[in-house]
Amino acid sequence: MIVLEANRPLGDADHQYYNDLMRRFKQDPKHVQYVMDLWGKPITAAGAQSLDGKCAYVLLRLAGDIGQMQANESVAAVRDIVAKDTPPPGLKVYVSGAAPLASDTVGIANSSLNNITIVTIFLIIAMLLLVYRSIVTLFVPLAGVLFEMLVAKGVIATLGHLGYIELSSFAVNIVVALTLGAGTDYGIFLIGRYHEARHDGEGREQAFYTAYKSVTPVILGSGLTIAGACYCLTFARLNYFHTMGPAVAISMLFTIAAALTLGPAFLTVGSLFGLFDPKSKAKAHLYRRIGTSVVRWPVPILVASTAAVMLGAIFVPTYRQNYDDRQYQPHDSPANLGFQAADRHFPKSKLFSEMLMIESDHDLRNSGDFISLDRAAKALERLPGVAMVQSITRPMGRALEHATIPYLFTTQGSGSGQQLPFTQQQNANTQEQAEITNHTVAVLRKEITFFQTMSDEMHKTVLTMVDMQQVTDELRSNLANLEDFFRPMRSYFYWEKHCFDIPVCYAFRSLFESIDGLDKMADDIKDAVASLEVIDKTLPQIITQLKLTADDSEALASLLVSTYGQSSLQSTQTDQTFDDQINVGLDFDQARSDDFFYIPHEGFDNEDVKTGMQLLMSPDGKAARIIVTHEGDANGPEGVQHVEQFPTAITVALKETSLAGSKVYIGGSGATNKDIKQYAASDLLIVAIAAFVLIFLIMLFLTRSLMAALVIPLTVAFSYAGAFGLSILVWQHLIGLPLHWLILPLTFIILVAVGSDYNLLLILRVKEELHAGIHTGLIRALGSTGGVVTSAGLVFAFTMLAMLTSDLRTIGQVGSTVCIGLLLDTLIVRSFVVPAILRILGPWFWWPTLVRSRPLPQPQTT
């Protein structure tokens, strides 16, 4: 993740810088495979920016798996891109997240390796000087161990470079510590046995052979035990363990070879000049007294020593696994600075979100499947320990506004409310139209009455006119006869020029003209009668049509009144329900409730929805992302508990939906820690069984005793319980830093393997002394090996303690836990527990080998 933090609210200049940064990331596909640009999109910006507006982040998908070389190169490339451009004043940019955290872990471990090596060497020199008080004597173990470490590191580095084995920062650190510690131990064993032989009066050459013969089985058994037990880590599935097995095994093989060749060679050459002879007399009184006490009171000593170990074991039930790698790096590491910046503005686990993916066999970009996706998101959000869920249906981590069925009602109600005034005006117009229509009907009824009267009168008129026509025709006929009689005289009246001046002439002339006019009138009356008859026939038809029109108008008026009533009732109901329709959607938006989530089909044409689908869905639409933010610590045990709920919750939520049977994938910090927890437990079981079987077989071959082969690894495992409990006390309860989850499986294998060699040395030495009887042999073995084993154990313990100088606290926890275990095994288990068990079991300890409790009596000579 890229974290942007400002000492003020982020502004336009910061956005411009951010956009340029995104552009440069997209120009480097070799290292940056995908950029989830949430802050650059309006629909998702709020989910990627803090509430105070001073911090934002962007997700990057880098090339390579986390912790591997390609991923580390990608982290370096991203940091280089960020470093090349100066941000605006007041803005700081951090490269953080799981991949940068892993990259920093590797860098810190590698940079601390030289410090660990130097401190370890100085501790070895100091311890050897305390033991031998001779610079020359410490040359045998020191020269050999330095040589074998250089050779082993070179060979391992070459094999790793050529790809024959995998390496990790933990593997390299453990190789250095184990090589220095075990190699020094083997040198101490050889020198210690050589000094013992010299104290017993043997010559230098004979003492060398005695030491070599006695120590070789111990070195072989111890070295093969460590190499074999650590190689069993290759059976593990986690790379943390898998990469450690071959490297440690190879280094231990070189350590064995050097211990059996180079060390003895130095001893041989130096013994020729007496350089390695003991400087003081043997001092074995303390361990002889311990052996005597064990022989006399084996049960009380066993109980007391066991109780001492159990004092540490009582803290084991308080063990709290921790998966947060941030706590084991320096606070000023680059990744930690980014986490600290994010924690100042976001919830604690914002940068450790879980990424879920739901994959189906069909395109999910439809309303129905979005309902199913939102159902899955809601199921996750309601789980305990989940702070926020971001998905295509809730890109900003909360219910999407205006995406519910109630809001659709609001939209419809809003439309109805806007249309209501127009509907009410139309209702008023309808009412007015009904009144006008009723008035028209009344007028039509009056017109029908008038037309009916007119029709009746017209019919009478027609009858009168018909009678008039007959009278006129008769008059016309009679006048025609009169005209015919006076026709000769008529011509005179028209020929006389002065007829107008003669009254009689003019009167007759007017009479004849009136007869002509009467004739014309008769023709006109005939035409009028014909027209009146047409009118008389038409008026009843008009009256009939007017009656039909009045009836239709009356029906129309009734329909308008009915329509007005219904429309008025609807308008009244709309007016009454309008506020409810508006408020129900607004109330759902205000409550941020998405119980009725729905995006209509046209919603997929929205640009914001399209942007969300680009970020949170696959290009083919068949897969959808869901981002889950933890509430609390995502890297603690509670984070694992949160993730364990996710599969069941999603499966139940999608049951009987359109996405039933879809594949669900979960990734992220909590999911990774969940897998680590499961694999670490199974890997520890597998590796522990394999290591115990291997150690048992090696011990059985060297001791020829089933019981001894069982006691050696079991007592070391028992001492580990006390050591691990004390480590919990120191780190978890006193320092306040819980043990990293890696500590338990890793230190268990190392301690079981390393701790076995001290018990093996004691048991093999007891076996050499059995000719004197079990009790005496035990006392002699403790007396002769006590100082040597104690010295070797202390050197090895402080060698592992040197790992505390690493800036990576995980390595320090490994070293301190192994140190505590070696001290318990050296000072208590090897000195008291194993001898007490051996004493209590007696001859049965060596079964099936037959051993007498007392030595055979020597024959008397006479």
C-alpha positions in Angstrom: 0.0 0.0 0.0 1.0 3.6 -0.6 0.0 5.8 2.3 -0.2 9.6 1.9 -0.3 11.7 5.1 -0.4 15.4 5.4 -0.3 17.8 8.4 -3.5 19.4 6.9 -6.5 18.3 4.9 -5.5 16.8 1.5 -6.0 19.3 -1.3 -5.8 19.7 -5.0 -2.0 19.8 -5.1 -1.9 16.5 -3.2 -4.4 15.0 -5.7 -2.3 16.2 -8.6 0.8 14.5 -7.1 -1.3 11.4 -6.4 -2.5 11.3 -10.0 1.1 11.6 -11.3 2.2 8.8 -8.9 -0.6 6.5 -10.2 0.5 7.2 -13.8 4.1 6.3 -13.0 3.0 3.1 -11.3 1.0 2.1 -14.3 4.0 2.7 -16.5 6.0 0.0 -14.7 4.0 -3.3 -15.4 7.1 -5.3 -14.7 6.9 -4.6 -11.0 3.3 -3.2 -10.5 0.7 -5.6 -11.9 -2.4 -3.8 -10.7 -3.3 -0.4 -9.1 -6.6 -0.2 -7.2 -7.1 3.5 -7.5 -9.9 4.0 -4.9 -9.0 7.6 -3.9 -8.9 8.8 -7.5 -12.6 7.8 -8.1 -15.4 9.8 -6.6 -17.6 6.8 -5.8 -14.8 5.1 -3.8 -12.8 8.1 -2.6 -14.5 8.3 0.8 -13.6 4.7 1.6 -9.9 5.3 0.9 -9.6 8.6 2.8 -9.5 9.1 6.6 -12.4 10.9 8.3 -10.1 13.9 9.1 -9.2 14.2 5.5 -5.5 14.1 6.2 -4.6 10.6 5.0 -5.4 8.4 2.0 -4.0 5.1 0.6 -3.9 3.1 -2.6 -3.6 -0.6 -3.1 -0.9 -2.1 -5.3 -0.5 -5.6 -6.6 3.2 -6.2 -7.0 4.9 -8.9 -9.0 6.1 -11.9 -7.1 5.0 -13.7 -4.0 5.5 -11.9 -0.7 9.0 -12.5 0.8 10.5 -13.8 -2.4 13.2 -12.1 -4.4 10.9 -10.9 -7.2 8.5 -9.3 -4.7 11.5 -7.6 -2.9 12.6 -6.2 -6.2 9.1 -4.9 -6.9 9.1 -3.2 -3.5 12.4 -1.6 -4.2 11.1 -0.4 -7.6 8.0 1.1 -6.0 10.1 2.9 -3.4 12.4 4.2 -6.1 9.4 5.6 -8.0 8.1 7.4 -4.9 11.6 8.7 -4.1 12.1 10.3 -7.5 9.3 12.8 -7.2 9.1 15.4 -4.4 5.6 15.6 -2.8 3.9 18.9 -2.1 4.9 20.7 1.2 3.4 19.0 4.2 2.8 15.7 2.5 4.6 12.5 3.3 4.4 9.3 1.3 5.1 5.9 2.7 5.4 2.5 1.0 3.9 0.0 3.4 1.9 -3.2 3.6 2.6 -6.9 3.8 5.2 -7.1 0.9 7.3 -4.1 2.1 7.1 -5.5 5.6 8.5 -8.8 4.4 11.1 -7.0 2.4 12.2 -5.0 5.4 12.3 -8.2 7.5 14.8 -9.7 5.0 16.9 -6.5 4.9 17.0 -6.1 8.7 17.9 -9.8 9.2 20.7 -9.7 6.6 22.1 -6.4 7.9 22.2 -7.8 11.5 23.9 -11.0 10.5 27.4 -9.6 10.7 26.7 -8.1 14.1 25.4 -11.5 15.4 28.5 -13.3 14.0 31.0 -10.8 15.5 29.2 -10.8 18.9 29.0 -14.6 18.8 32.7 -15.0 18.1 33.7 -12.6 21.0 31.4 -14.5 23.3 32.9 -17.8 22.3 36.4 -16.4 22.9 35.4 -15.0 26.3 33.8 -18.3 27.4 36.7 -20.4 26.2 39.2 -18.2 28.0 37.1 -18.6 31.2 37.1 -22.4 30.7 40.7 -23.0 29.6 42.5 -19.8 30.6 44.8 -20.3 27.6 44.8 -18.5 24.3 46.5 -21.5 22.6 43.9 -24.0 23.9 41.0 -22.1 22.5 42.6 -22.3 19.1 41.4 -25.8 18.5 37.6 -25.2 18.7 37.8 -21.6 17.5 39.9 -22.1 14.4 37.9 -25.2 13.3 34.5 -23.5 13.8 35.5 -20.4 11.9 36.8 -22.4 9.0 33.7 -24.7 8.9 31.4 -21.7 9.1 33.1 -20.0 6.1 33.0 -23.1 4.1 29.4 -23.9 5.0 28.2 -20.4 4.2 30.0 -20.4 0.9 28.6 -23.8 -0.1 25.0 -22.9 1.0 25.2 -19.6 -0.8 26.4 -21.2 -4.0 23.6 -23.9 -3.8 21.0 -21.2 -3.2 22.3 -19.1 -6.0 22.2 -22.0 -8.4 18.6 -22.8 -7.3 19.3 -26.2 -5.8 18.0 -25.1 -2.4 15.8 -22.3 -1.1 17.1 -19.9 1.5 15.5 -17.4 3.9 16.9 -14.8 6.3 16.0 -17.0 9.2 17.8 -20.0 7.7 21.0 -18.0 7.3 20.9 -16.7 10.8 20.2 -20.1 12.3 23.0 -21.7 10.2 25.5 -19.2 11.6 24.4 -19.7 15.2 24.2 -23.5 15.1 27.4 -23.8 13.2 29.3 -21.7 15.7 27.6 -23.2 18.7 27.8 -26.9 17.7 31.3 -26.6 16.2 32.6 -25.0 19.5 30.8 -27.7 21.5 32.5 -30.5 19.5 35.9 -28.8 20.0 35.2 -28.6 23.8 34.2 -32.3 23.9 37.5 -33.2 22.2 39.7 -31.0 24.3 37.8 -32.0 27.5 38.3 -35.7 26.9 41.9 -35.1 25.9 42.5 -33.3 29.2 40.8 -36.0 31.1 43.0 -38.7 29.6 46.1 -36.6 30.3 44.9 -36.3 33.9 44.6 -40.0 34.1 48.3 -40.3 33.2 48.1 -41.2 29.5 50.7 -39.9 27.1 49.8 -37.2 24.6 49.4 -39.5 21.7 47.5 -42.1 23.7 45.3 -39.4 25.2 44.5 -38.1 21.7 43.4 -41.6 20.6 41.4 -42.0 23.7 39.7 -38.7 23.2 39.1 -39.2 19.6 37.7 -42.7 20.1 35.4 -41.6 22.9 34.2 -38.3 21.4 33.7 -39.5 17.8 30.4 -41.3 18.5 29.1 -38.3 20.4 30.0 -35.9 17.6 28.6 -38.2 14.9 25.4 -38.8 17.0 25.0 -35.2 17.9 25.8 -33.8 14.5 23.6 -36.3 12.6 20.8 -35.7 15.2 20.9 -31.9 14.6 21.3 -32.3 10.8 18.6 -35.0 10.5 16.1 -33.3 12.8 16.6 -30.0 11.0 16.4 -31.7 7.6 13.0 -33.0 8.7 11.9 -29.4 8.4 11.8 -30.1 4.6 8.7 -32.1 5.2 7.0 -29.0 6.3 4.8 -27.0 3.9 5.5 -23.6 5.2 8.6 -22.0 3.6 9.6 -20.6 6.9 10.6 -24.2 7.9 11.0 -25.7 4.5 13.9 -23.4 3.5 15.7 -24.0 6.8 16.1 -27.8 6.6 18.6 -28.2 3.8 20.7 -25.3 4.8 21.1 -26.3 8.4 21.7 -30.0 7.5 24.4 -29.1 5.0 26.1 -26.8 7.5 26.0 -29.5 10.2 27.5 -32.0 7.8 30.4 -29.7 7.3 30.6 -29.1 11.0 30.8 -32.8 11.7 33.5 -33.2 9.0 35.5 -30.4 10.4 35.1 -31.6 14.0 36.3 -35.1 13.1 39.2 -34.0 10.8 40.3 -30.4 11.3 40.0 -30.2 15.1 41.8 -33.5 15.7 44.5 -32.4 13.2 45.1 -29.2 15.2 45.1 -31.2 18.4 47.6 -33.7 17.1 50.0 -31.0 15.8 49.7 -29.0 19.0 50.0 -31.9 21.3 53.4 -32.7 19.8 54.6 -29.5 21.5 52.5 -29.8 24.6 50.5 -26.8 23.6 47.1 -28.3 24.7 48.1 -30.0 27.9 45.8 -29.1 30.8 46.9 -26.0 32.8 45.4 -27.1 36.1 44.4 -30.2 37.9 41.1 -31.9 37.3 38.3 -30.5 39.4 35.3 -32.9 39.3 34.4 -32.8 43.0 31.1 -30.9 42.5 29.8 -33.3 39.9 31.0 -36.3 41.8 29.0 -35.1 44.8 26.0 -34.6 42.5 26.4 -38.1 41.2 26.7 -39.5 44.7 23.6 -37.6 45.8 21.6 -38.9 42.8 22.7 -42.5 43.5 21.6 -42.1 47.2 18.4 -40.2 46.7 17.2 -40.6 43.1 13.5 -40.1 43.6 13.6 -36.9 45.7 16.2 -35.4 43.3 14.0 -36.4 40.3 10.9 -34.8 41.9 12.8 -31.7 42.8 14.5 -31.3 39.4 11.3 -32.0 37.6 9.5 -29.4 39.7 12.2 -26.9 38.8 11.5 -27.4 35.1 7.7 -27.3 35.7 8.1 -23.9 37.3 8.7 -22.6 33.8 6.1 -24.8 32.2 3.3 -23.3 34.3 3.5 -20.2 32.0 2.8 -22.3 28.9 -1.0 -22.0 29.2 -0.7 -18.2 29.0 1.0 -18.4 25.6 -0.6 -16.0 23.1 0.4 -16.4 19.5 1.3 -13.2 17.7 1.3 -12.8 13.9 2.1 -9.1 13.7 5.5 -8.8 12.1 5.5 -5.1 12.7 6.2 -5.5 16.4 9.4 -7.4 15.7 11.0 -4.8 13.5 12.5 -1.4 14.6 9.9 1.2 15.0 11.6 3.4 12.4 11.7 0.7 9.6 10.2 2.1 6.4 7.2 -0.2 6.5 6.5 0.5 10.1 6.5 4.2 9.5 3.8 3.7 7.0 1.8 1.6 9.4 2.2 4.2 12.1 1.0 7.0 9.7 -2.1 4.9 8.8 -2.8 4.1 12.5 -2.9 7.8 13.3 -5.9 8.3 10.9 -7.5 5.0 10.1 -8.7 2.0 12.2 -5.8 -0.1 13.5 -6.1 -2.8 10.9 -6.9 -0.7 7.9 -3.8 -1.8 6.1 -4.4 -5.4 7.0 -7.8 -5.8 5.3 -9.0 -9.1 4.0 -9.7 -9.5 0.3 -12.5 -11.9 -0.6 -13.5 -12.9 -4.1 -16.8 -14.5 -5.1 -16.5 -16.3 -8.5 -19.5 -17.5 -10.5 -20.1 -19.2 -13.8 -22.0 -16.3 -15.3 -21.9 -12.5 -15.6 -22.8 -10.9 -12.2 -23.5 -7.4 -13.7 -27.2 -7.5 -13.3 -29.8 -6.4 -10.7 -30.5 -9.9 -9.4 -26.9 -10.9 -8.7 -26.2 -7.6 -7.1 -28.9 -8.4 -4.6 -27.1 -11.6 -3.8 -23.7 -9.9 -3.6 -25.1 -7.3 -1.2 -26.6 -10.1 0.9 -23.1 -11.6 1.2 -21.6 -8.2 2.1 -24.2 -7.7 4.8 -23.6 -11.1 6.2 -19.9 -10.3 6.6 -20.6 -6.8 8.0 -22.8 -8.2 10.8 -20.1 -10.6 12.0 -18.4 -9.8 15.3 -14.9 -8.3 14.7 -15.7 -6.7 11.3 -15.4 -3.0 11.2 -16.2 -2.3 7.5 -17.1 -4.1 4.3 -16.4 -2.6 0.9 -18.0 -4.2 -2.2 -19.5 -3.2 -5.5 -22.8 -2.7 -3.6 -21.1 -0.6 -0.8 -18.0 0.9 -2.3 -17.5 3.4 0.5 -18.0 0.9 3.2 -21.6 1.7 4.0 -25.0 1.2 2.4 -25.2 2.7 -1.0 -27.5 5.8 -1.1 -30.6 5.7 -3.2 -30.1 1.9 -3.9 -33.2 0.5 -2.1 -36.7 -0.4 -3.1 -38.1 2.2 -0.7 -36.1 4.9 -2.5 -37.8 3.7 -5.8 -41.1 4.5 -4.0 -39.7 7.9 -3.1 -38.8 8.5 -6.8 -42.2 7.5 -7.9 -43.8 9.6 -5.1 -41.6 12.5 -6.1 -42.9 12.2 -9.7 -46.5 11.9 -8.6 -46.0 14.9 -6.3 -44.7 17.0 -9.2 -47.6 16.0 -11.3 -50.2 16.6 -8.6 -50.9 20.3 -9.3 -51.4 19.6 -13.0 -53.7 16.7 -12.1 -55.7 19.0 -9.8 -56.0 21.7 -12.5 -57.1 19.0 -14.9 -59.7 17.9 -12.4 -61.0 21.4 -12.2 -61.1 21.7 -16.0 -63.0 18.4 -16.1 -65.5 19.7 -13.6 -66.0 22.9 -15.6 -66.3 21.0 -18.8 -69.1 18.9 -17.1 -70.9 22.0 -16.1 -70.6 23.5 -19.6 -71.9 20.2 -21.1 -74.8 20.2 -18.7 -75.6 23.7 -19.8 -75.3 22.7 -23.4 -77.8 19.9 -22.8 -80.2 22.3 -21.3 -79.9 24.6 -24.3 -80.3 21.7 -26.7 -83.5 20.7 -24.9 -84.9 24.2 -25.3 -83.8 24.2 -29.0 -85.6 20.9 -29.5 -88.7 22.4 -28.0 -88.4 25.5 -30.3 -87.6 23.3 -33.3 -90.6 21.1 -32.5 -92.9 24.1 -32.4 -91.3 25.4 -35.6 -91.8 22.0 -37.2 -95.5 21.9 -36.2 -96.0 25.5 -37.5 -94.1 24.7 -40.6 -96.3 21.7 -41.2 -99.4 23.9 -40.9 -97.8 26.5 -43.2 -97.2 23.8 -45.7 -100.8 22.7 -45.6 -101.9 26.4 -45.9 -99.6 27.0 -48.8 -100.9 23.9 -50.5 -104.4 25.2 -50.2 -103.2 28.6 -51.4 -101.6 27.0 -54.3 -104.9 25.4 -55.3 -106.7 28.7 -54.9 -104.1 30.5 -56.9 -104.2 27.9 -59.6 -108.0 28.3 -59.8 -107.7 32.1 -59.8 -105.0 31.9 -62.4 -107.2 29.7 -64.6 -110.1 32.1 -64.3 -108.0 35.1 -65.0 -106.5 33.3 -68.0 -110.0 33.0 -69.4 -110.7 36.6 -68.7 -107.3 37.6 -70.3 -108.1 35.5 -73.3 -111.5 37.4 -73.8 -109.9 40.8 -73.4 -106.6 40.0 -75.2 -107.6 42.1 -78.3 -108.4 45.1 -76.2 -105.0 44.5 -74.3 -103.0 45.2 -77.3 -104.7 48.6 -77.6 -103.7 49.5 -74.1 -100.1 48.8 -74.9 -100.1 50.4 -78.3 -101.6 53.6 -77.1 -98.7 56.0 -76.6 -100.6 58.2 -74.2 -102.0 55.4 -72.2 -100.3 56.7 -69.1 -102.2 59.9 -69.5 -105.6 58.3 -70.0 -106.8 57.0 -66.7 -109.0 54.3 -68.1 -106.3 53.1 -70.4 -103.8 53.0 -67.6 -106.2 51.2 -65.3 -106.9 48.4 -67.7 -103.2 48.2 -68.5 -102.4 47.8 -64.9 -105.1 45.2 -64.6 -103.5 43.1 -67.3 -100.1 43.5 -65.7 -101.6 42.4 -62.4 -102.9 39.3 -64.1 -99.4 38.6 -65.4 -98.0 39.1 -61.9 -100.6 36.7 -60.5 -99.4 34.2 -62.9 -95.9 34.6 -61.8 -97.0 34.5 -58.2 -98.7 31.2 -58.8 -95.4 29.8 -60.1 -93.6 31.2 -57.0 -96.1 29.7 -54.7 -95.7 26.3 -56.4 -91.9 26.6 -55.8 -92.3 27.7 -52.2 -94.7 24.9 -51.5 -92.0 22.4 -52.8 -89.3 24.0 -50.6 -91.6 24.2 -47.6 -92.4 20.5 -48.0 -88.7 19.7 -47.9 -88.3 21.8 -44.8 -91.3 20.2 -43.3 -89.7 16.8 -43.9 -86.2 18.0 -42.6 -87.3 19.6 -39.4 -88.4 16.3 -37.7 -85.1 14.8 -38.7 -83.2 17.7 -37.2 -85.3 17.4 -34.0 -84.4 13.7 -33.9 -80.7 14.4 -34.3 -80.9 17.2 -31.7 -82.5 14.7 -29.3 -79.7 12.2 -29.9 -77.1 15.0 -29.5 -78.7 16.0 -26.2 -78.8 12.5 -25.0 -75.1 12.1 -25.9 -74.2 15.4 -24.3 -76.1 14.3 -21.2 -74.2 11.0 -21.1 -70.9 12.9 -21.7 -71.7 15.2 -18.8 -72.4 12.2 -16.6 -69.1 10.6 -17.6 -67.2 13.8 -17.0 -68.8 14.0 -13.5 -67.8 10.4 -12.9 -64.2 11.0 -14.2 -63.9 14.0 -12.1 -64.9 12.1 -9.0 -62.4 9.3 -9.6 -59.6 11.7 -10.6 -60.4 13.9 -7.6 -60.3 10.9 -5.3 -56.9 9.8 -6.8 -55.5 13.3 -6.4 -56.7 13.4 -2.8 -55.0 10.0 -2.2 -51.8 11.1 -3.9 -51.8 14.3 -1.8 -52.3 12.2 1.3 -49.6 9.5 0.5 -47.1 11.9 -1.2 -45.3 12.8 2.0 -45.1 9.1 3.1 -43.7 8.0 -0.3 -41.1 10.8 -0.1 -40.2 10.2 3.5 -39.8 6.3 3.4 -36.9 6.4 1.0 -35.3 9.4 2.7 -35.7 7.6 6.1 -34.0 4.5 4.6 -31.1 6.6 3.3 -30.8 8.4 6.6 -30.8 5.2 8.5 -28.2 3.7 6.0 -30.3 0.6 5.9 -30.0 -1.6 2.8 -32.4 -4.3 3.9 -34.2 -3.8 0.5 -31.2 -3.2 -1.7 -31.9 -2.9 -5.3 -30.3 -1.3 -8.3 -32.6 -0.9 -11.3 -31.5 -2.0 -14.8 -30.9 1.6 -15.9 -28.6 2.1 -12.9 -25.9 0.0 -14.6 -25.6 2.9 -17.2 -24.5 5.2 -14.3 -20.8 6.3 -14.7 -20.2 5.8 -10.9 -21.5 2.3 -11.0 -19.3 1.5 -14.1 -16.3 2.9 -12.2 -17.1 0.7 -9.2 -17.4 -2.4 -11.4 -14.0 -1.7 -12.9 -12.4 -1.6 -9.5 -14.3 -4.2 -7.6 -15.3 -6.7 -10.4 -13.3 -8.8 -12.9 -13.4 -7.6 -16.5 -15.7 -10.4 -17.6 -18.0 -9.7 -14.7 -17.9 -13.3 -13.3 -16.0 -12.4 -10.1 -16.5 -9.7 -7.5 -14.2 -8.4 -4.8 -15.1 -7.7 -1.2 -12.7 -5.9 1.1 -13.2 -6.5 4.8 -11.6 -4.3 7.5 -11.0 -5.9 10.9 -12.2 -4.4 14.2 -9.2 -4.6 16.5 -5.9 -6.3 15.7 -6.0 -8.3 12.5 -2.6 -9.9 13.3 -3.6 -11.3 16.7 -5.5 -14.5 17.5 -8.8 -12.5 17.2 -8.0 -11.8 13.6 -7.8 -15.5 12.9 -11.1 -16.0 14.7 -12.7 -13.3 12.5 -11.6 -14.9 9.3 -12.7 -18.4 10.4 -16.3 -17.1 10.3 -16.2 -15.8 6.7 -16.7 -18.9 4.7 -19.7 -20.1 6.7 -21.3 -16.6 6.7 -20.9 -16.3 2.9 -22.1 -19.8 2.2 -25.2 -19.3 4.3 -25.9 -15.9 2.8 -25.7 -17.2 -0.8 -27.7 -20.3 -0.1 -30.7 -20.7 -2.4 -29.7 -17.4 -4.2 -28.6 -16.8 -7.8 -25.0 -17.2 -6.6 -25.5 -20.5 -4.7 -22.6 -22.8 -5.3 -20.2 -19.9 -6.2 -16.5 -20.3 -5.3 -15.3 -18.1 -2.5 -11.6 -17.2 -2.1 -10.2 -15.3 1.0 -6.8 -13.6 1.2 -5.2 -11.1 3.5 -3.5 -10.9 6.8 -6.0 -12.7 8.9 -6.5 -15.4 6.2 -2.7 -15.8 5.9 -2.4 -16.1 9.7 -5.2 -18.6 9.7 -3.4 -20.8 7.2 -0.1 -20.3 9.0 -1.8 -21.4 12.3 -3.2 -24.6 10.6 0.0 -25.4 8.6 2.3 -24.6 11.5 0.4 -27.0 13.8 0.4 -29.8 11.2 4.0 -29.1 10.1 5.1 -29.2 13.7 3.4 -32.6 14.2 4.9 -34.0 11.0 8.4 -32.7 11.7 8.3 -33.6 15.4 7.4 -37.2 14.6 10.0 -37.5 11.9 12.7 -35.9 14.1 11.8 -38.0 17.1 11.9 -41.2 15.0 15.3 -40.2 13.5 16.7 -39.2 16.9 15.4 -42.4 18.4 17.1 -44.5 15.7 20.4 -42.7 16.0 20.4 -43.0 19.8 19.4 -46.6 19.6 22.3 -47.3 17.2 24.8 -45.6 19.5 23.5 -46.8 22.9 22.1 -50.2 21.9 19.3 -49.5 24.4 15.6 -48.9 23.7 15.0 -47.2 27.0 18.1 -44.9 26.6 17.0 -44.1 23.1 13.6 -43.0 24.4 14.8 -41.1 27.5 17.2 -38.9 25.6 14.6 -37.1 23.3 11.8 -37.3 25.8 13.8 -35.5 28.6 14.9 -32.9 26.1 11.3 -32.3 25.0 10.3 -32.1 28.7 13.0 -29.5 29.3 11.6 -27.6 26.3 8.3 -27.1 28.1 10.1 -25.3 30.9 12.2 -23.3 28.6 9.3 -22.2 26.5 7.3 -21.3 29.6 10.2 -19.2 30.9 10.5 -17.5 27.5 6.8 -16.7 27.6 7.4 -15.2 31.1 10.3 -13.1 29.9 9.0 -11.8 26.6 5.2 -11.8 27.0 4.8 -10.9 30.7 7.9 -8.9 31.5 8.9 -7.3 28.2 5.3 -7.1 26.9 6.1 -8.5 23.5 4.3 -11.9 22.8 6.4 -14.6 21.2 6.2 -14.7 17.4 4.3 -17.7 16.1 7.4 -19.0 14.5 9.2 -19.4 17.8 7.4 -22.5 19.1 7.9 -24.9 16.1 11.4 -23.7 15.2 12.9 -23.7 18.7 11.3 -27.0 19.5 13.1 -28.8 16.7 16.4 -27.0 17.4 16.3 -27.7 21.1 15.3 -31.3 20.7 18.2 -31.8 18.3 20.8 -29.8 20.1 19.9 -30.8 23.6 20.2 -34.5 22.8 24.0 -34.4 22.4 24.7 -33.5 26.1 22.5 -36.4 27.3 24.1 -38.6 24.7 27.6 -37.7 25.9 26.6 -38.5 29.5 24.9 -41.8 28.7 27.8 -43.0 26.4 30.2 -42.2 29.1 28.1 -44.1 31.7 28.2 -47.0 29.3 32.0 -46.9 29.2 32.1 -47.0 33.0 29.5 -49.9 33.4 32.3 -52.3 34.1 32.6 -50.7 37.6 28.8 -51.1 38.2 25.9 -48.8 37.4 26.2 -46.7 40.5 29.9 -46.2 40.4 29.8 -45.7 36.6 27.1 -43.0 37.0 29.2 -41.2 39.6 32.3 -41.4 37.4 30.5 -40.3 34.3 29.0 -37.3 35.9 32.3 -36.4 37.5 34.3 -36.7 34.2 31.7 -35.1 31.8 30.1 -32.6 34.1 32.6 -29.8 33.6 32.9 -30.4 29.9 29.2 -30.6 29.2 28.5 -27.6 31.4 31.2 -25.6 29.6 29.9 -26.7 26.2 26.3 -26.0 27.2 27.1 -22.5 28.5 29.1 -21.7 25.3 26.3 -22.9 23.1 23.7 -21.1 25.2 25.5 -17.8 25.1 26.2 -18.3 21.4 22.5 -18.5 20.8 21.9 -15.5 23.1 24.1 -13.5 20.8 21.1 -13.5 18.4 19.6 -10.8 20.7 21.9 -8.3 19.0 19.8 -8.6 15.9 17.5 -5.7 15.1 14.9 -8.3 14.2 13.3 -9.3 17.5 12.1 -12.6 16.1 15.6 -13.8 15.8 16.3 -12.6 19.3 13.4 -14.5 20.6 14.6 -17.7 18.8 18.1 -17.2 20.3 16.9 -16.5 23.9 14.4 -19.4 23.9 17.1 -21.8 22.7 19.5 -20.3 25.3 17.0 -20.9 28.1 16.4 -24.4 26.9 20.1 -25.2 26.7 20.7 -23.8 30.2 17.8 -25.9 31.6 19.0 -29.0 29.8 22.7 -28.5 30.8 22.2 -27.5 34.4 19.1 -29.5 35.4 18.0 -32.2 33.0 21.5 -33.5 32.1 22.8 -33.1 35.7 19.8 -34.3 37.7 16.8 -35.6 35.7 18.6 -38.1 33.4 20.9 -39.5 36.1 18.0 -39.9 38.4 16.0 -41.8 35.8 19.0 -43.9 35.0 19.5 -44.7 38.7 15.8 -45.5 39.2 15.5 -47.8 36.2 18.9 -49.5 36.9 19.6 -52.3 34.6 16.3 -51.8 32.8 17.6 -48.5 31.4 20.0 -50.5 29.2 17.4 -53.0 28.0 17.7 -55.2 26.0 21.4 -55.1 26.8 22.2 -57.1 30.0 24.0 -55.1 32.6 24.8 -56.1 36.2 24.0 -53.7 39.0 27.3 -54.5 40.7 30.7 -55.3 39.1 31.8 -58.9 38.9 34.1 -59.9 41.8 37.8 -60.1 40.7 39.3 -63.6 41.1 41.8 -64.0 44.0 45.3 -65.2 43.2 47.3 -67.3 45.6 
